[in-house]
C-alpha cells in the first residue's frame, strides 16, 4: 500500500473528496489520527455477475426473512458501528467526512435490521457506476452477511459495474471476491465512472 504524497490536512471540499475516490484513492487515518489518501497495488473486487457466491448456510438465513434492509435509515449508526473496534482507521474526523459526503448524496449506508435494532451494515461511496465499499460491521450474527448479499442484488438492479471492496480478506473471499492489480482496477473504475447510475 502506498500513501499519496499530498497528505495535507483534509478539508471538507466535497468535489475534491469525490475526485480523490474517482482517481482510485481512499482515505484512512493513521494511529496518530492524521488522515491521508492511500492507494494500493492490488484491490479486492466483489463480482456483480454470476461469480458472486455465498455459503449455503446463509441461504437458509435469507429464506428465514429474519432481517429487513434499508438504505440510509441510520447512516451515522453505521459509521459508528464500522469504527467500533479495537483497532480502527475510521477516526472521528473521517466519520465527519463521511457524514458530509452523505449529506451531499455521495456516501450511503446499506443496512440490515431486526425489528427496530440495527443488525449490521455496509458503508460506501457511490460515484456513477462504482460503489466503493469503505467498511462493514454487525451487531447481530449474519447481519453484515445478509447486507452483502442484498447490496449486491441492489447494485445489479441499479446497473452498477464495480463493487470495490478495497482490501481482500477471507470473509470477502467467501463471496467470490477477486484481487486485481492496479492497472486492471483503474480500467474497471474508468468503465464504471462512464456509466450513469443512481444508488437510491
Helices and strands as residue ranges (DSSP letters): E 2-3, H 14-22, E 26-29, E 35-39, E 42-45, H 56-63, E 68-71, H 75-83, H 92-103, E 107-114, E 117-127, E 130-138, H 143-157, E 162-166, H 170-173, E 178-181, H 182-193
